[in-house]
Amino acid sequence: MKKGIHPKYYEKTVIRCACGNEIIAGSTQKEIRVEVCSNCHPFFTGKQKLVDTTGQVEKFLKKYGLEKPDFLK
């Protein structure tokens, strides 16, 4: 490897989420700020909502004669 062309690697980078969660990881940046982490993301917390403003889900279900799934009720 050539010397002097690689960025400095920090072993203990602090990744801070807007919810207050802090994660220690390795990175080329000293500190990283994120808006959403696995601690507060709706997919991982189970509080996921399906937003259907145009009614396409209901239209699809009606077209194929399907029941509404539990997560949409």
N, C-alpha and C positions, 0 to 999 in steps of 0.2 A: 504494500500500500504506500501511496505517496504521503509524505509528511506535510502537515500544514493546510490540507484541503478539506479535512473532515471537521464537522462542527463538534463542539465540546458536548460530551455525554454526561448528564447528571443522573446519578444512581437513585437519588431520592427526590423526585419531582413531586410536588404537591398539586393534585388536581382537585379544585374546589368547585362544588356545585352551588347553584343558587339556593338550594334547599338547606345548605349548611354541611352536607356530607363531604368528607375529605378522603381522598384515595392517594396512596403513595405508590408511585410507579417510576420507571426509568424513561427518560426522554431527553431530547436535545434542548428543551426549554426548561427554565428553572421553575416556573409556575404556570399552570394552565387553569383557566376559568371556563366552566361550561354552564349551560342553562338547565340541562336535564341529565340525570345520571340513572343508573340502574336502580337506585334507591327510591327515586320519585317518578320514574317513567311509567305511564299508564299501562304499558304492555306487561311490565314486570310486577307491578303492584296488583294487577287484577282489576283495576278500576277503568278499564278501557271502554270507551264509548264509540259507537258507530254513528257518525253524523251523516244523515241523509236528508239534505234540505230539499232535494227535488223529487223525492218519492220514488226513486229508481228501484230501491230494494223491494218496496211493496208492489210495484208494477211487475217486477221480475217474478216474485212469488205468486202473484195472481195469474200471470201468463202461463206458468207451468204447474199451477195447482198445488203449490207447496205450502206447508205450515210455517208459521213464523218461528224461528229458532228462539231458545230461551234467552240468549243475550240481547235480543231485540225487544223483548217484552217489557 
